[in-house]
Amino acid sequence: MLYKQYANSKRSKKPDFSSTMKTFRGTYTVLITPFTADGKHVDVPALRKLVNWQIEEGIHGLIPLGSTGEFLSLKDAERLEVAQTVIEAAAGRVPVLLGTGMEWTDDAIARSREAQELGADGVMVIPPFYSTPTEDELFEHYRRIGESIDLPIMIYNNPATANVDLKPELVARLSHIDNVSYIKESTLEVTRVRDIVELCGDRMTVFAGILGYESMCVGAQGWVAVCSNLLPKLSARLYECTAVERDLDAGLAIYREILPIVRWVGGHRYVSASKAGLEMMGLPVGAPRAPRLPLPQGDRELLRADLAALGVLNTLS
C-alpha cells in the first residue's frame, strides 16, 4: 500500500510547524466573489470592502476561491485577481487560505505553489471531483501537493458536491502527510468530527463545514462558514463562546439566532442567497454566474424578512 510505504519513509514523521506556520482556529468565511453588474468582471472594490468589513466585524480568517467563491466559474486572470485582492486587503490581519483544488493533480500543485508565492497562509484543497479516485489515488494526490509547498493544507470533505467521501479512516491516513493538518468536514454526520479527533489526535484539526455549533461541541476547533458572509460578528462569536469559553448555552443562543441564515445559505442556494443578502445589506456583489440563477423573488422577500429580524439590513451602505 502507498500509505505504508510512505509512512515508513524518512518523510513519515510530521515536522513541527509551530515556529514557521500560523495556527488556524476560529470562524473562517468562505468568501463569495463579487462581480460587476454585467457579470463580466470581478468587482475588486466590492471585494476589498467585503474583506475589510469581515475583519472589522471580528472574523478569524478568510477563504476565497472556494465553492462559495464560484472558483470553477472564474478565468485564470480573475482567480489571480481575487487571490491578490484578498491577501492585500487582509494585510496579515487574519489568515487567508486559498482554494486550490483541481481535478488534475498537477493543476492542484501549480495552484498551491502559486498560493504560496502570492503570500497565502495556507490552502484548502477539495479532492478531484469527477474521476472518483480510490483511496490510494487520493493519498498520492495529497502527498504530491504536500511535498510541493511549505504551507498548511486544509483538506475539504464535501461528498455531496465532490463525489468523493473522505471518511475518518482515510483522513487518518492523510494526516500522516507533511502539511496536511486541517480538514473542513462538510457532512451532516457530526460523529465524523468525533471520530477524526479520536483517530488523528493533534495531527489533524477539524473545522466544521456545515454543523458549526454541533461540531465544536464534540471537538472541532473551527468553522468554515458560508453564513458569515452575512453575519461575521455573530459567526465569530459562536466559535468564541462554544470552542474557547466552552459556554455551550451562550453558543446555543447565538446558533438559534443565526439559524435562519444558516438555512438560507445551505443546500443549493449558498451562492445565490449569500449574494442576495449582501445586496440587501448595502453591498451589491452581482449575480451568480451561469448556470446558477439569482435567488427567486419570492425567496428574496423571505430572506429580507429574516435579515430585518436580525437588524442587519443596509448595514453596509
C-alpha positions as a printed Julia matrix, in Angstrom:
317×3 Matrix{Float64}:
   0.0    0.0     0.0
   1.18   3.53   -0.78
   0.43   4.67    2.75
   2.61   2.03    4.39
   5.48   2.77    2.05
   5.2    6.49    2.73
   4.69   6.18    6.47
   7.88   4.14    6.75
   9.94   6.56    4.7
  12.14   9.3     6.1
   9.29  11.77    5.48
   6.77   9.89    7.57
   7.2   11.96   10.72
   5.35  15.24   10.55
   7.53  18.27   11.27
   6.77  20.8    13.97
   5.34  23.81   12.15
   4.71  25.82   15.3
   7.57  28.23   14.73
   7.07  28.75   10.99
   3.35  28.48   10.33
   0.26  30.12   11.71
  -2.18  28.04   13.71
  -5.69  28.2    12.3
  -8.59  28.4    14.74
 -11.92  30.18   14.67
 -14.63  31.04   12.17
 -13.32  31.46    8.64
 -15.57  32.93    5.95
 -15.54  31.09    2.64
 -15.96  34.28    0.64
 -18.32  34.97   -2.22
 -16.73  36.52   -5.33
 -18.33  39.88   -6.2
 -18.99  40.52   -9.88
 -19.82  43.72  -11.71
 -23.47  44.32  -12.6
 -22.98  42.89  -16.1
 -21.32  39.79  -14.64
 -18.26  40.12  -16.86
 -15.61  41.12  -14.31
 -14.63  40.72  -10.68
 -15.79  43.75   -8.7
 -12.49  44.47   -6.96
 -13.66  47.49   -4.89
 -16.6   45.44   -3.57
 -14.26  42.58   -2.69
 -11.93  44.91   -0.79
 -14.88  46.37    1.09
 -16.14  42.9     1.95
 -12.72  41.8     3.25
 -12.25  44.91    5.39
 -15.76  44.66    6.82
 -15.3   40.98    7.65
 -12.12  41.73    9.58
 -13.6   44.78   11.32
 -16.51  42.57   12.44
 -14.1   40.15   14.09
 -13.9   37.23   11.66
 -10.92  34.97   12.38
  -9.9   34.04    8.82
 -10.85  34.21    5.14
 -11.02  31.59    2.39
 -11.51  32.94   -1.14
 -11.81  30.72   -4.21
 -13.87  28.02   -2.57
 -17.18  26.66   -3.79
 -19.0   29.73   -2.46
 -16.48  31.84   -4.36
 -17.52  30.14   -7.64
 -13.93  29.07   -8.27
 -14.89  26.89  -11.24
 -16.59  29.87  -12.92
 -13.53  32.14  -12.87
 -10.96  32.7   -15.6
  -7.33  32.28  -14.56
  -6.75  36.03  -14.57
  -9.82  36.56  -12.41
  -8.72  33.88   -9.97
  -5.38  35.64   -9.55
  -7.15  38.97   -9.15
  -9.33  37.58   -6.36
  -6.37  35.98   -4.57
  -4.19  39.08   -4.73
  -7.03  41.39   -3.69
  -7.95  39.36   -0.6
  -4.35  38.84    0.52
  -3.5   42.52    0.05
  -6.69  43.77    1.71
  -6.3   41.41    4.67
  -2.71  42.67    5.07
  -1.82  39.98    7.59
  -4.62  40.88    9.98
  -6.19  37.42    9.65
  -5.03  34.24    7.9
  -6.0   33.8     4.26
  -6.3   30.3     2.8
  -6.79  29.98   -0.95
  -8.91  27.28   -2.51
  -6.61  25.36   -4.86
  -8.49  22.13   -5.57
  -8.42  20.86   -9.15
  -9.23  17.64  -10.98
  -5.68  17.08  -12.26
  -3.06  16.72   -9.53
  -0.53  18.79  -11.49
  -3.02  21.67  -11.66
  -3.68  21.48   -7.93
   0.09  21.54   -7.3
   0.54  24.53   -9.6
  -2.24  26.47   -7.9
  -0.95  25.6    -4.43
   2.56  26.77   -5.34
   1.03  29.93   -6.76
  -0.82  30.49   -3.47
   2.46  30.27   -1.59
   4.12  32.73   -3.96
   1.22  35.16   -3.54
   1.64  35.14    0.24
  -1.31  32.98    1.31
  -1.16  31.46    4.79
  -2.49  28.1     3.65
  -4.56  26.3     1.04
  -7.86  24.46    1.08
  -7.94  21.52   -1.32
 -11.11  19.72   -2.31
 -10.39  16.26   -3.78
 -10.68  15.61   -7.52
 -14.4   15.86   -8.16
 -15.0   13.86  -11.36
 -12.57  10.95  -11.52
 -13.81   9.36   -8.25
 -10.26   8.42   -7.17
  -9.51   5.43   -4.98
  -8.08   5.85   -1.5
  -4.56   5.16   -2.77
  -5.04   7.71   -5.55
  -6.31  10.29   -3.05
  -3.33   9.64   -0.8
  -0.93  10.12   -3.68
  -2.77  13.27   -4.8
  -2.45  14.93   -1.4
   1.06  13.59   -0.84
   2.3   15.27   -4.0
   0.63  18.56   -3.08
   2.02  18.39    0.45
   5.55  17.86   -0.8
   5.28  20.75   -3.27
   4.63  23.57   -0.78
   5.56  24.77    2.69
   2.03  25.81    3.65
  -0.58  24.08    5.82
  -3.17  22.19    3.81
  -6.84  22.01    4.76
  -8.42  19.04    3.02
 -12.08  19.51    2.22
 -14.63  16.75    2.6
 -17.9   17.55    0.83
 -19.16  14.31   -0.71
 -22.42  15.91   -1.8
 -20.56  18.03   -4.38
 -17.12  16.43   -4.76
 -18.36  12.9    -5.5
 -15.68  11.68   -3.04
 -16.08  10.9     0.66
 -13.04  11.38    2.9
 -14.14   9.1     5.73
 -12.4    9.29    9.12
 -10.19   6.25    8.49
  -8.93   7.8     5.26
  -8.46  11.16    6.96
  -6.25   9.38    9.5
  -4.08   8.13    6.62
  -3.88  11.57    5.09
  -2.93  13.11    8.43
   0.49  11.47    8.14
   1.32  13.57    5.06
   3.52  16.59    5.72
   1.46  19.8     5.77
  -1.94  18.04    5.77
  -3.01  19.31    9.16
  -6.6   20.56    8.79
  -9.89  19.3     7.44
 -13.12  21.05    6.56
 -15.69  18.36    7.35
 -18.89  19.13    5.44
 -21.28  16.29    6.06
 -24.34  16.15    8.27
 -22.76  13.41   10.39
 -21.33  15.13   13.44
 -19.9   11.8    14.6
 -17.33  12.24   11.81
 -15.76  15.04   13.85
 -15.62  12.86   16.95
 -14.01  10.01   15.02
 -11.42  12.19   13.26
 -10.35  13.7    16.57
 -10.06  10.24   18.09
  -8.15   8.71   15.17
  -5.82  11.62   14.39
  -5.14  13.34   17.7
  -3.13  16.52   17.22
  -2.13  15.58   13.66
  -5.43  16.96   12.32
  -7.51  19.97   13.36
 -11.17  19.78   12.38
 -13.1   22.73   11.02
 -16.84  22.24   10.61
 -18.22  22.92    7.16
 -21.94  22.8     7.91
 -22.74  21.89   11.51
 -20.73  24.6    13.21
 -22.16  24.53   16.72
 -22.67  20.78   16.87
 -19.17  20.05   15.59
 -17.48  22.37   18.08
 -19.33  20.62   20.9
 -17.53  17.37   20.02
 -14.05  18.67   19.25
 -13.95  20.86   16.14
 -11.7   23.88   16.62
 -13.06  25.99   13.81
 -15.86  26.59   11.35
 -15.55  27.33    7.63
 -18.83  29.19    7.34
 -20.96  30.47    4.47
 -23.37  32.39    6.69
 -20.51  34.57    7.94
 -20.52  36.32    4.57
 -23.64  37.98    6.01
 -23.11  37.61    9.77
 -19.37  37.66   10.51
 -19.63  39.08   14.04
 -22.19  36.56   15.29
 -20.48  33.69   13.48
 -17.15  34.56   15.09
 -18.77  34.92   18.48
 -20.37  31.49   18.14
 -16.88  29.96   17.9
 -15.56  32.0    20.81
 -18.42  31.02   23.13
 -18.55  27.37   22.14
 -14.97  26.32   21.42
 -12.91  28.74   23.53
 -15.0   29.76   26.51
 -16.92  26.45   26.49
 -20.11  28.31   27.34
 -22.35  25.97   25.39
 -25.54  27.72   26.46
 -24.31  31.07   25.13
 -23.15  29.38   21.95
 -26.51  27.7    21.51
 -28.32  31.01   21.93
 -26.25  32.55   19.13
 -26.74  29.45   16.98
 -30.51  29.68   17.32
 -30.36  33.37   16.45
 -28.43  32.85   13.21
 -30.05  29.53   12.24
 -32.47  31.1     9.72
 -29.49  32.47    7.77
 -27.55  29.2     8.14
 -30.53  27.5     6.5
 -30.77  30.1     3.74
 -27.17  29.55    2.65
 -27.36  25.77    2.95
 -28.1   23.44    0.06
 -28.13  24.73   -3.49
 -28.78  28.38   -2.55
 -25.48  29.0    -0.81
 -24.18  31.36   -3.51
 -27.43  33.0    -4.61
 -28.72  33.63   -1.08
 -25.36  34.98    0.12
 -25.17  37.4    -2.79
 -28.8   38.48   -2.45
 -28.31  39.04    1.27
 -25.23  41.2     0.81
 -27.12  43.34   -1.69
 -29.93  43.81    0.86
 -27.32  44.79    3.43
 -25.99  47.51    1.14
 -23.16  45.85   -0.77
 -24.15  44.91   -4.33
 -21.98  41.96   -5.42
 -23.65  40.94   -8.67
 -25.48  37.75   -9.54
 -24.02  34.24   -9.58
 -22.55  33.11  -12.86
 -24.47  30.66  -15.03
 -25.67  28.02  -14.72
 -26.56  29.33  -11.27
 -29.51  31.7   -11.21
 -30.19  34.58   -8.82
 -32.37  33.91   -5.79
 -36.06  33.9    -6.89
 -38.08  36.97   -5.95
 -40.32  35.12   -3.53
 -37.32  33.8    -1.66
 -35.73  37.24   -1.65
 -38.64  38.67    0.32
 -38.42  35.87    2.89
 -34.65  36.34    3.21
 -35.12  40.09    3.6
 -37.51  39.47    6.48
 -35.0   37.2     8.25
 -32.21  39.75    7.81
 -34.5   42.51    9.06
 -35.25  40.47   12.18
 -31.51  40.4    12.86
 -31.23  44.17   12.32
 -28.62  43.95    9.57
 -30.41  45.4     6.53
 -28.44  48.28    4.93
 -25.6   47.98    7.46
 -23.05  48.01    4.63
 -24.49  51.05    2.82
